[in-house]
Amino acid sequence: MSGQTANNRFWFMFHKDKILLAEDASGGLHIPCAPAAPLEAAGLTHSLSEYNGLPCQAFAVTEFPADASPKCCAGNEKALRYLPMELRNDFYDMFGEELFAIAGHGKQMLHWDRTSQFCPLCGTKTKVDTPKSKKCPACGHEMFPHLYVAILALVTKGDSTLLVKAHNVKQDVHVLVAGFLEPGESLEQCVRREVLEETNIQVRNIRYFASQSWPHLSNMMIGFFAEYESGEIRLQEDELRAAAFYRRDNMPPVPKPMSLTSRLIDWWVSGRELPIGNDGKNSHLPDPRVD
């Protein structure tokens, strides 16, 4: 990106959970890049990581003008207006995984800021203690950004895998069994429980694959492979509307590559050897398209 100076920074601005992009005269969309924030922040401004050697910051706005003139990152053209965009689909396709991750970090911090305004113990308005913590001035209760841990399970049965259609997935795609970790259970216990609850299938040989931060909302997704052990499919009907085992040559539509679900499925479809464990050094999401 051209036109950058030492004082520039990327501004990840959000309005009602959608990121605001600057549109230039040619119709191009950009993350605003300028020394000062293009719009007024409604609340805290959060420092994120760097992109292309420049710092990234995120804040929320209560409103934005139909037209504006911030300095964009492409040659410093003046933007004609701001356009809101969902992170989940179009933003990832347009800007890629690295910027999606940075924007997701910003969205999660803003969600935490919005939901930690008051102490849950005594109701007193909280105060910022550090860039990633708040403290109640009355009772001393500390609050940190929260994550909701969820598992994904790709269950294999011979040369087929278990895919489901969930009520809460709007797209017409098949996904993996998923669910949130409950207090007192390990991740492996969560895998066994969720697969059994949703499909009546018992599994064994549970193996870690990878994890992914997912900003809708503040989820940490952890993917596993598991093997079928016993049982016949019986749906948890309030969660699922369909479930079946599919062979590699007869796969239904699945989510886009941006998701950990897609990476798990692609890894299995590619016929690669399934992982036998994790040594703690794998910090990047495995990509079956890369040797």
C-alpha positions as protocol buffer text, in pm:
chain_id: "A"
residue {
  index: 1
  type: MET
  ca { x: 0 y: 0 z: 0 }
}
residue {
  index: 2
  type: SER
  ca { x: 141 y: 339 z: -100 }
}
residue {
  index: 3
  type: GLY
  ca { x: 126 y: 680 z: 60 }
}
residue {
  index: 4
  type: GLN
  ca { x: 217 y: 563 z: 406 }
}
residue {
  index: 5
  type: THR
  ca { x: 414 y: 775 z: 649 }
}
residue {
  index: 6
  type: ALA
  ca { x: 579 y: 697 z: 980 }
}
residue {
  index: 7
  type: ASN
  ca { x: 281 y: 845 z: 1165 }
}
residue {
  index: 8
  type: ASN
  ca { x: 13 y: 659 z: 976 }
}
residue {
  index: 9
  type: ARG
  ca { x: -190 y: 381 z: 1130 }
}
residue {
  index: 10
  type: PHE
  ca { x: -475 y: 159 z: 1015 }
}
residue {
  index: 11
  type: TRP
  ca { x: -813 y: 240 z: 1166 }
}
residue {
  index: 12
  type: PHE
  ca { x: -1053 y: -50 z: 1218 }
}
residue {
  index: 13
  type: MET
  ca { x: -1379 y: 132 z: 1282 }
}
residue {
  index: 14
  type: PHE
  ca { x: -1696 y: -58 z: 1370 }
}
residue {
  index: 15
  type: HIS
  ca { x: -2060 y: 42 z: 1358 }
}
residue {
  index: 16
  type: LYS
  ca { x: -2310 y: -209 z: 1502 }
}
residue {
  index: 17
  type: ASP
  ca { x: -2063 y: -498 z: 1463 }
}
residue {
  index: 18
  type: LYS
  ca { x: -1984 y: -414 z: 1100 }
}
residue {
  index: 19
  type: ILE
  ca { x: -1649 y: -276 z: 994 }
}
residue {
  index: 20
  type: LEU
  ca { x: -1645 y: 57 z: 811 }
}
residue {
  index: 21
  type: LEU
  ca { x: -1446 y: 69 z: 488 }
}
residue {
  index: 22
  type: ALA
  ca { x: -1358 y: 382 z: 293 }
}
residue {
  index: 23
  type: GLU
  ca { x: -1467 y: 387 z: -71 }
}
residue {
  index: 24
  type: ASP
  ca { x: -1255 y: 594 z: -311 }
}
residue {
  index: 25
  type: ALA
  ca { x: -1345 y: 757 z: -640 }
}
residue {
  index: 26
  type: SER
  ca { x: -1264 y: 442 z: -838 }
}
residue {
  index: 27
  type: GLY
  ca { x: -1494 y: 229 z: -623 }
}
residue {
  index: 28
  type: GLY
  ca { x: -1211 y: 61 z: -433 }
}
residue {
  index: 29
  type: LEU
  ca { x: -1261 y: -23 z: -67 }
}
residue {
  index: 30
  type: HIS
  ca { x: -986 y: 35 z: 190 }
}
residue {
  index: 31
  type: ILE
  ca { x: -918 y: 19 z: 559 }
}
residue {
  index: 32
  type: PRO
  ca { x: -856 y: 388 z: 642 }
}
residue {
  index: 33
  type: CYS
  ca { x: -487 y: 464 z: 694 }
}
residue {
  index: 34
  type: ALA
  ca { x: -400 y: 805 z: 837 }
}
residue {
  index: 35
  type: PRO
  ca { x: -221 y: 967 z: 1132 }
}
residue {
  index: 36
  type: ALA
  ca { x: -547 y: 1063 z: 1305 }
}
residue {
  index: 37
  type: ALA
  ca { x: -875 y: 876 z: 1342 }
}
residue {
  index: 38
  type: PRO
  ca { x: -1110 y: 962 z: 1053 }
}
residue {
  index: 39
  type: LEU
  ca { x: -1420 y: 953 z: 1278 }
}
residue {
  index: 40
  type: GLU
  ca { x: -1492 y: 1022 z: 1642 }
}
residue {
  index: 41
  type: ALA
  ca { x: -1461 y: 720 z: 1870 }
}
residue {
  index: 42
  type: ALA
  ca { x: -1754 y: 625 z: 2093 }
}
residue {
  index: 43
  type: GLY
  ca { x: -1561 y: 476 z: 2383 }
}
residue {
  index: 44
  type: LEU
  ca { x: -1217 y: 322 z: 2410 }
}
residue {
  index: 45
  type: THR
  ca { x: -967 y: 293 z: 2126 }
}
residue {
  index: 46
  type: HIS
  ca { x: -788 y: -42 z: 2134 }
}
residue {
  index: 47
  type: SER
  ca { x: -437 y: -107 z: 2007 }
}
residue {
  index: 48
  type: LEU
  ca { x: -408 y: -422 z: 1797 }
}
residue {
  index: 49
  type: SER
  ca { x: -110 y: -572 z: 1615 }
}
residue {
  index: 50
  type: GLU
  ca { x: 80 y: -419 z: 1323 }
}
residue {
  index: 51
  type: TYR
  ca { x: 11 y: -459 z: 952 }
}
residue {
  index: 52
  type: ASN
  ca { x: 274 y: -373 z: 689 }
}
residue {
  index: 53
  type: GLY
  ca { x: 482 y: -219 z: 966 }
}
residue {
  index: 54
  type: LEU
  ca { x: 207 y: 19 z: 1078 }
}
residue {
  index: 55
  type: PRO
  ca { x: 7 y: 3 z: 1404 }
}
residue {
  index: 56
  type: CYS
  ca { x: -357 y: -93 z: 1390 }
}
residue {
  index: 57
  type: GLN
  ca { x: -625 y: 49 z: 1618 }
}
residue {
  index: 58
  type: ALA
  ca { x: -993 y: -24 z: 1663 }
}
residue {
  index: 59
  type: PHE
  ca { x: -1286 y: 173 z: 1794 }
}
residue {
  index: 60
  type: ALA
  ca { x: -1663 y: 191 z: 1764 }
}
residue {
  index: 61
  type: VAL
  ca { x: -1872 y: 476 z: 1627 }
}
residue {
  index: 62
  type: THR
  ca { x: -2233 y: 554 z: 1703 }
}
residue {
  index: 63
  type: GLU
  ca { x: -2294 y: 698 z: 1356 }
}
residue {
  index: 64
  type: PHE
  ca { x: -2107 y: 772 z: 1036 }
}
residue {
  index: 65
  type: PRO
  ca { x: -2171 y: 1023 z: 758 }
}
residue {
  index: 66
  type: ALA
  ca { x: -2307 y: 923 z: 419 }
}
residue {
  index: 67
  type: ASP
  ca { x: -2002 y: 1088 z: 266 }
}
residue {
  index: 68
  type: ALA
  ca { x: -1665 y: 1175 z: 414 }
}
residue {
  index: 69
  type: SER
  ca { x: -1309 y: 1269 z: 331 }
}
residue {
  index: 70
  type: PRO
  ca { x: -1061 y: 1059 z: 526 }
}
residue {
  index: 71
  type: LYS
  ca { x: -719 y: 979 z: 390 }
}
residue {
  index: 72
  type: CYS
  ca { x: -720 y: 626 z: 252 }
}
residue {
  index: 73
  type: CYS
  ca { x: -427 y: 390 z: 228 }
}
residue {
  index: 74
  type: ALA
  ca { x: -415 y: 377 z: -153 }
}
residue {
  index: 75
  type: GLY
  ca { x: -226 y: 684 z: -268 }
}
residue {
  index: 76
  type: ASN
  ca { x: -397 y: 905 z: -6 }
}
residue {
  index: 77
  type: GLU
  ca { x: -704 y: 963 z: -225 }
}
residue {
  index: 78
  type: LYS
  ca { x: -997 y: 1114 z: -46 }
}
residue {
  index: 79
  type: ALA
  ca { x: -1273 y: 868 z: 27 }
}
residue {
  index: 80
  type: LEU
  ca { x: -1620 y: 941 z: -104 }
}
residue {
  index: 81
  type: ARG
  ca { x: -1799 y: 759 z: 176 }
}
residue {
  index: 82
  type: TYR
  ca { x: -1785 y: 481 z: 433 }
}
residue {
  index: 83
  type: LEU
  ca { x: -1949 y: 147 z: 373 }
}
residue {
  index: 84
  type: PRO
  ca { x: -2027 y: -107 z: 648 }
}
residue {
  index: 85
  type: MET
  ca { x: -1929 y: -467 z: 580 }
}
residue {
  index: 86
  type: GLU
  ca { x: -1971 y: -797 z: 762 }
}
residue {
  index: 87
  type: LEU
  ca { x: -1643 y: -962 z: 861 }
}
residue {
  index: 88
  type: ARG
  ca { x: -1770 y: -1315 z: 815 }
}
residue {
  index: 89
  type: ASN
  ca { x: -1784 y: -1333 z: 437 }
}
residue {
  index: 90
  type: ASP
  ca { x: -1706 y: -1036 z: 210 }
}
residue {
  index: 91
  type: PHE
  ca { x: -1427 y: -888 z: 423 }
}
residue {
  index: 92
  type: TYR
  ca { x: -1231 y: -1213 z: 434 }
}
residue {
  index: 93
  type: ASP
  ca { x: -1270 y: -1265 z: 59 }
}
residue {
  index: 94
  type: MET
  ca { x: -1151 y: -911 z: -13 }
}
residue {
  index: 95
  type: PHE
  ca { x: -867 y: -864 z: 240 }
}
residue {
  index: 96
  type: GLY
  ca { x: -748 y: -1212 z: 334 }
}
residue {
  index: 97
  type: GLU
  ca { x: -670 y: -1402 z: 652 }
}
residue {
  index: 98
  type: GLU
  ca { x: -419 y: -1166 z: 817 }
}
residue {
  index: 99
  type: LEU
  ca { x: -644 y: -859 z: 807 }
}
residue {
  index: 100
  type: PHE
  ca { x: -945 y: -1073 z: 897 }
}
residue {
  index: 101
  type: ALA
  ca { x: -761 y: -1182 z: 1211 }
}
residue {
  index: 102
  type: ILE
  ca { x: -668 y: -824 z: 1304 }
}
residue {
  index: 103
  type: ALA
  ca { x: -1022 y: -701 z: 1242 }
}
residue {
  index: 104
  type: GLY
  ca { x: -1158 y: -994 z: 1442 }
}
residue {
  index: 105
  type: HIS
  ca { x: -931 y: -901 z: 1733 }
}
residue {
  index: 106
  type: GLY
  ca { x: -1067 y: -547 z: 1721 }
}
residue {
  index: 107
  type: LYS
  ca { x: -1427 y: -664 z: 1709 }
}
residue {
  index: 108
  type: GLN
  ca { x: -1373 y: -890 z: 2011 }
}
residue {
  index: 109
  type: MET
  ca { x: -1213 y: -612 z: 2215 }
}
residue {
  index: 110
  type: LEU
  ca { x: -1502 y: -378 z: 2136 }
}
residue {
  index: 111
  type: HIS
  ca { x: -1753 y: -647 z: 2231 }
}
residue {
  index: 112
  type: TRP
  ca { x: -1571 y: -692 z: 2564 }
}
residue {
  index: 113
  type: ASP
  ca { x: -1563 y: -318 z: 2621 }
}
residue {
  index: 114
  type: ARG
  ca { x: -1935 y: -290 z: 2553 }
}
residue {
  index: 115
  type: THR
  ca { x: -2026 y: -580 z: 2785 }
}
residue {
  index: 116
  type: SER
  ca { x: -1797 y: -483 z: 3075 }
}
residue {
  index: 117
  type: GLN
  ca { x: -1923 y: -135 z: 3151 }
}
residue {
  index: 118
  type: PHE
  ca { x: -2052 y: -233 z: 3494 }
}
residue {
  index: 119
  type: CYS
  ca { x: -1930 y: -466 z: 3767 }
}
residue {
  index: 120
  type: PRO
  ca { x: -2128 y: -794 z: 3763 }
}
residue {
  index: 121
  type: LEU
  ca { x: -2092 y: -823 z: 4142 }
}
residue {
  index: 122
  type: CYS
  ca { x: -2205 y: -483 z: 4270 }
}
residue {
  index: 123
  type: GLY
  ca { x: -2321 y: -289 z: 3962 }
}
residue {
  index: 124
  type: THR
  ca { x: -2066 y: -8 z: 3993 }
}
residue {
  index: 125
  type: LYS
  ca { x: -1936 y: 143 z: 3668 }
}
residue {
  index: 126
  type: THR
  ca { x: -1596 y: -10 z: 3593 }
}
residue {
  index: 127
  type: LYS
  ca { x: -1274 y: 176 z: 3518 }
}
residue {
  index: 128
  type: VAL
  ca { x: -996 y: 87 z: 3276 }
}
residue {
  index: 129
  type: ASP
  ca { x: -704 y: -65 z: 3469 }
}
residue {
  index: 130
  type: THR
  ca { x: -476 y: -178 z: 3185 }
}
residue {
  index: 131
  type: PRO
  ca { x: -525 y: -191 z: 2806 }
}
residue {
  index: 132
  type: LYS
  ca { x: -680 y: -536 z: 2852 }
}
residue {
  index: 133
  type: SER
  ca { x: -844 y: -519 z: 3193 }
}
residue {
  index: 134
  type: LYS
  ca { x: -1100 y: -324 z: 3392 }
}
residue {
  index: 135
  type: LYS
  ca { x: -1148 y: -294 z: 3763 }
}
residue {
  index: 136
  type: CYS
  ca { x: -1444 y: -208 z: 3983 }
}
residue {
  index: 137
  type: PRO
  ca { x: -1353 y: 95 z: 4197 }
}
residue {
  index: 138
  type: ALA
  ca { x: -1600 y: -16 z: 4466 }
}
residue {
  index: 139
  type: CYS
  ca { x: -1530 y: -386 z: 4527 }
}
residue {
  index: 140
  type: GLY
  ca { x: -1206 y: -438 z: 4335 }
}
residue {
  index: 141
  type: HIS
  ca { x: -1344 y: -704 z: 4098 }
}
residue {
  index: 142
  type: GLU
  ca { x: -1124 y: -736 z: 3788 }
}
residue {
  index: 143
  type: MET
  ca { x: -1256 y: -804 z: 3439 }
}
residue {
  index: 144
  type: PHE
  ca { x: -1060 y: -931 z: 3139 }
}
residue {
  index: 145
  type: PRO
  ca { x: -1159 y: -999 z: 2776 }
}
residue {
  index: 146
  type: HIS
  ca { x: -1353 y: -1324 z: 2774 }
}
residue {
  index: 147
  type: LEU
  ca { x: -1345 y: -1611 z: 2529 }
}
residue {
  index: 148
  type: TYR
  ca { x: -1609 y: -1878 z: 2474 }
}
residue {
  index: 149
  type: VAL
  ca { x: -1437 y: -2208 z: 2400 }
}
residue {
  index: 150
  type: ALA
  ca { x: -1605 y: -2436 z: 2148 }
}
residue {
  index: 151
  type: ILE
  ca { x: -1502 y: -2764 z: 1987 }
}
residue {
  index: 152
  type: LEU
  ca { x: -1542 y: -2888 z: 1630 }
}
residue {
  index: 153
  type: ALA
  ca { x: -1537 y: -3262 z: 1569 }
}
residue {
  index: 154
  type: LEU
  ca { x: -1472 y: -3436 z: 1239 }
}
residue {
  index: 155
  type: VAL
  ca { x: -1582 y: -3795 z: 1300 }
}
residue {
  index: 156
  type: THR
  ca { x: -1456 y: -4058 z: 1057 }
}
residue {
  index: 157
  type: LYS
  ca { x: -1616 y: -4397 z: 993 }
}
residue {
  index: 158
  type: GLY
  ca { x: -1404 y: -4596 z: 751 }
}
residue {
  index: 159
  type: ASP
  ca { x: -1383 y: -4386 z: 435 }
}
residue {
  index: 160
  type: SER
  ca { x: -1668 y: -4151 z: 531 }
}
residue {
  index: 161
  type: THR
  ca { x: -1714 y: -3860 z: 768 }
}
residue {
  index: 162
  type: LEU
  ca { x: -2004 y: -3728 z: 973 }
}
residue {
  index: 163
  type: LEU
  ca { x: -2156 y: -3399 z: 854 }
}
residue {
  index: 164
  type: VAL
  ca { x: -2460 y: -3221 z: 991 }
}
residue {
  index: 165
  type: LYS
  ca { x: -2697 y: -2936 z: 902 }
}
residue {
  index: 166
  type: ALA
  ca { x: -2753 y: -2709 z: 1200 }
}
residue {
  index: 167
  type: HIS
  ca { x: -3048 y: -2480 z: 1260 }
}
residue {
  index: 168
  type: ASN
  ca { x: -2821 y: -2189 z: 1356 }
}
residue {
  index: 169
  type: VAL
  ca { x: -2625 y: -2197 z: 1029 }
}
residue {
  index: 170
  type: LYS
  ca { x: -2801 y: -1970 z: 780 }
}
residue {
  index: 171
  type: GLN
  ca { x: -2614 y: -2086 z: 471 }
}
residue {
  index: 172
  type: ASP
  ca { x: -2719 y: -2403 z: 292 }
}
residue {
  index: 173
  type: VAL
  ca { x: -2404 y: -2593 z: 390 }
}
residue {
  index: 174
  type: HIS
  ca { x: -2311 y: -2899 z: 592 }
}
residue {
  index: 175
  type: VAL
  ca { x: -2089 y: -2849 z: 894 }
}
residue {
  index: 176
  type: LEU
  ca { x: -1925 y: -3046 z: 1173 }
}
residue {
  index: 177
  type: VAL
  ca { x: -2063 y: -3127 z: 1514 }
}
residue {
  index: 178
  type: ALA
  ca { x: -1980 y: -2831 z: 1736 }
}
residue {
  index: 179
  type: GLY
  ca { x: -2050 y: -2715 z: 2088 }
}
residue {
  index: 180
  type: PHE
  ca { x: -1928 y: -2514 z: 2382 }
}
residue {
  index: 181
  type: LEU
  ca { x: -1702 y: -2639 z: 2657 }
}
residue {
  index: 182
  type: GLU
  ca { x: -1885 y: -2677 z: 2987 }
}
residue {
  index: 183
  type: PRO
  ca { x: -1741 y: -2618 z: 3336 }
}
residue {
  index: 184
  type: GLY
  ca { x: -1557 y: -2918 z: 3477 }
}
residue {
  index: 185
  type: GLU
  ca { x: -1491 y: -3103 z: 3151 }
}
residue {
  index: 186
  type: SER
  ca { x: -1183 y: -3148 z: 2936 }
}
residue {
  index: 187
  type: LEU
  ca { x: -1181 y: -3071 z: 2564 }
}
residue {
  index: 188
  type: GLU
  ca { x: -1185 y: -3444 z: 2487 }
}
residue {
  index: 189
  type: GLN
  ca { x: -1485 y: -3496 z: 2716 }
}
residue {
  index: 190
  type: CYS
  ca { x: -1656 y: -3208 z: 2540 }
}
residue {
  index: 191
  type: VAL
  ca { x: -1601 y: -3375 z: 2202 }
}
residue {
  index: 192
  type: ARG
  ca { x: -1750 y: -3702 z: 2326 }
}
residue {
  index: 193
  type: ARG
  ca { x: -2047 y: -3532 z: 2490 }
}
residue {
  index: 194
  type: GLU
  ca { x: -2135 y: -3304 z: 2198 }
}
residue {
  index: 195
  type: VAL
  ca { x: -2118 y: -3580 z: 1936 }
}
residue {
  index: 196
  type: LEU
  ca { x: -2326 y: -3810 z: 2154 }
}
residue {
  index: 197
  type: GLU
  ca { x: -2583 y: -3544 z: 2244 }
}
residue {
  index: 198
  type: GLU
  ca { x: -2632 y: -3421 z: 1889 }
}
residue {
  index: 199
  type: THR
  ca { x: -2610 y: -3746 z: 1690 }
}
residue {
  index: 200
  type: ASN
  ca { x: -2621 y: -4042 z: 1936 }
}
residue {
  index: 201
  type: ILE
  ca { x: -2275 y: -4150 z: 1811 }
}
residue {
  index: 202
  type: GLN
  ca { x: -1999 y: -4271 z: 2046 }
}
residue {
  index: 203
  type: VAL
  ca { x: -1644 y: -4175 z: 1941 }
}
residue {
  index: 204
  type: ARG
  ca { x: -1289 y: -4276 z: 2027 }
}
residue {
  index: 205
  type: ASN
  ca { x: -928 y: -4183 z: 1945 }
}
residue {
  index: 206
  type: ILE
  ca { x: -979 y: -3806 z: 1971 }
}
residue {
  index: 207
  type: ARG
  ca { x: -691 y: -3606 z: 1817 }
}
residue {
  index: 208
  type: TYR
  ca { x: -623 y: -3233 z: 1820 }
}
residue {
  index: 209
  type: PHE
  ca { x: -600 y: -3060 z: 1480 }
}
residue {
  index: 210
  type: ALA
  ca { x: -582 y: -2681 z: 1519 }
}
residue {
  index: 211
  type: SER
  ca { x: -750 y: -2379 z: 1676 }
}
residue {
  index: 212
  type: GLN
  ca { x: -893 y: -2056 z: 1540 }
}
residue {
  index: 213
  type: SER
  ca { x: -1003 y: -1731 z: 1697 }
}
residue {
  index: 214
  type: TRP
  ca { x: -1354 y: -1663 z: 1571 }
}
residue {
  index: 215
  type: PRO
  ca { x: -1493 y: -1315 z: 1640 }
}
residue {
  index: 216
  type: HIS
  ca { x: -1864 y: -1404 z: 1624 }
}
residue {
  index: 217
  type: LEU
  ca { x: -1869 y: -1343 z: 1920 }
}
residue {
  index: 218
  type: SER
  ca { x: -1535 y: -1393 z: 2093 }
}
residue {
  index: 219
  type: ASN
  ca { x: -1520 y: -1766 z: 2031 }
}
residue {
  index: 220
  type: MET
  ca { x: -1208 y: -1983 z: 2042 }
}
residue {
  index: 221
  type: MET
  ca { x: -1273 y: -2275 z: 1808 }
}
residue {
  index: 222
  type: ILE
  ca { x: -1071 y: -2593 z: 1869 }
}
residue {
  index: 223
  type: GLY
  ca { x: -1080 y: -2864 z: 1605 }
}
residue {
  index: 224
  type: PHE
  ca { x: -1047 y: -3238 z: 1659 }
}
residue {
  index: 225
  type: PHE
  ca { x: -1055 y: -3558 z: 1459 }
}
residue {
  index: 226
  type: ALA
  ca { x: -1231 y: -3857 z: 1615 }
}
residue {
  index: 227
  type: GLU
  ca { x: -1323 y: -4209 z: 1508 }
}
residue {
  index: 228
  type: TYR
  ca { x: -1667 y: -4365 z: 1511 }
}
residue {
  index: 229
  type: GLU
  ca { x: -1704 y: -4627 z: 1784 }
}
residue {
  index: 230
  type: SER
  ca { x: -2073 y: -4721 z: 1801 }
}
residue {
  index: 231
  type: GLY
  ca { x: -2431 y: -4602 z: 1767 }
}
residue {
  index: 232
  type: GLU
  ca { x: -2688 y: -4513 z: 1505 }
}
residue {
  index: 233
  type: ILE
  ca { x: -2760 y: -4153 z: 1408 }
}
residue {
  index: 234
  type: ARG
  ca { x: -3045 y: -3999 z: 1607 }
}
residue {
  index: 235
  type: LEU
  ca { x: -3074 y: -3622 z: 1581 }
}
residue {
  index: 236
  type: GLN
  ca { x: -3095 y: -3373 z: 1863 }
}
residue {
  index: 237
  type: GLU
  ca { x: -3376 y: -3201 z: 1676 }
}
residue {
  index: 238
  type: ASP
  ca { x: -3357 y: -2865 z: 1851 }
}
residue {
  index: 239
  type: GLU
  ca { x: -2995 y: -2834 z: 1729 }
}
residue {
  index: 240
  type: LEU
  ca { x: -2983 y: -3024 z: 1396 }
}
residue {
  index: 241
  type: ARG
  ca { x: -3209 y: -3080 z: 1099 }
}
residue {
  index: 242
  type: ALA
  ca { x: -2996 y: -3345 z: 926 }
}
residue {
  index: 243
  type: ALA
  ca { x: -2690 y: -3566 z: 977 }
}
residue {
  index: 244
  type: ALA
  ca { x: -2524 y: -3839 z: 771 }
}
residue {
  index: 245
  type: PHE
  ca { x: -2189 y: -3996 z: 682 }
}
residue {
  index: 246
  type: TYR
  ca { x: -2043 y: -3882 z: 348 }
}
residue {
  index: 247
  type: ARG
  ca { x: -1768 y: -4027 z: 132 }
}
residue {
  index: 248
  type: ARG
  ca { x: -1497 y: -3812 z: -25 }
}
residue {
  index: 249
  type: ASP
  ca { x: -1651 y: -3855 z: -372 }
}
residue {
  index: 250
  type: ASN
  ca { x: -1997 y: -3749 z: -257 }
}
residue {
  index: 251
  type: MET
  ca { x: -1941 y: -3441 z: -41 }
}
residue {
  index: 252
  type: PRO
  ca { x: -2220 y: -3185 z: 2 }
}
residue {
  index: 253
  type: PRO
  ca { x: -2157 y: -2807 z: 11 }
}
residue {
  index: 254
  type: VAL
  ca { x: -1941 y: -2703 z: 309 }
}
residue {
  index: 255
  type: PRO
  ca { x: -1837 y: -2361 z: 451 }
}
residue {
  index: 256
  type: LYS
  ca { x: -1581 y: -2131 z: 289 }
}
residue {
  index: 257
  type: PRO
  ca { x: -1207 y: -2189 z: 345 }
}
residue {
  index: 258
  type: MET
  ca { x: -1194 y: -1907 z: 603 }
}
residue {
  index: 259
  type: SER
  ca { x: -1337 y: -2134 z: 871 }
}
residue {
  index: 260
  type: LEU
  ca { x: -1172 y: -2405 z: 1078 }
}
residue {
  index: 261
  type: THR
  ca { x: -1462 y: -2631 z: 980 }
}
residue {
  index: 262
  type: SER
  ca { x: -1359 y: -2604 z: 616 }
}
residue {
  index: 263
  type: ARG
  ca { x: -991 y: -2664 z: 698 }
}
residue {
  index: 264
  type: LEU
  ca { x: -1074 y: -2980 z: 892 }
}
residue {
  index: 265
  type: ILE
  ca { x: -1292 y: -3111 z: 610 }
}
residue {
  index: 266
  type: ASP
  ca { x: -1040 y: -3019 z: 338 }
}
residue {
  index: 267
  type: TRP
  ca { x: -760 y: -3191 z: 530 }
}
residue {
  index: 268
  type: TRP
  ca { x: -962 y: -3512 z: 548 }
}
residue {
  index: 269
  type: VAL
  ca { x: -1084 y: -3492 z: 185 }
}
residue {
  index: 270
  type: SER
  ca { x: -726 y: -3444 z: 64 }
}
residue {
  index: 271
  type: GLY
  ca { x: -640 y: -3787 z: 207 }
}
residue {
  index: 272
  type: ARG
  ca { x: -356 y: -3654 z: 419 }
}
residue {
  index: 273
  type: GLU
  ca { x: -244 y: -3846 z: 721 }
}
residue {
  index: 274
  type: LEU
  ca { x: -450 y: -3747 z: 1023 }
}
residue {
  index: 275
  type: PRO
  ca { x: -258 y: -3589 z: 1312 }
}
residue {
  index: 276
  type: ILE
  ca { x: -159 y: -3807 z: 1603 }
}
residue {
  index: 277
  type: GLY
  ca { x: -118 y: -3521 z: 1848 }
}
residue {
  index: 278
  type: ASN
  ca { x: 9 y: -3170 z: 1901 }
}
residue {
  index: 279
  type: ASP
  ca { x: 349 y: -3065 z: 2036 }
}
residue {
  index: 280
  type: GLY
  ca { x: 235 y: -2714 z: 2121 }
}
residue {
  index: 281
  type: LYS
  ca { x: 448 y: -2558 z: 1843 }
}
residue {
  index: 282
  type: ASN
  ca { x: 174 y: -2540 z: 1582 }
}
residue {
  index: 283
  type: SER
  ca { x: 62 y: -2179 z: 1602 }
}
residue {
  index: 284
  type: HIS
  ca { x: -77 y: -2154 z: 1249 }
}
residue {
  index: 285
  type: LEU
  ca { x: -390 y: -2303 z: 1108 }
}
residue {
  index: 286
  type: PRO
  ca { x: -302 y: -2604 z: 889 }
}
residue {
  index: 287
  type: ASP
  ca { x: -387 y: -2545 z: 526 }
}
residue {
  index: 288
  type: PRO
  ca { x: -441 y: -2859 z: 314 }
}
residue {
  index: 289
  type: ARG
  ca { x: -377 y: -2657 z: -1 }
}
residue {
  index: 290
  type: VAL
  ca { x: -13 y: -2596 z: 95 }
}
residue {
  index: 291
  type: ASP
  ca { x: 247 y: -2875 z: 91 }
}
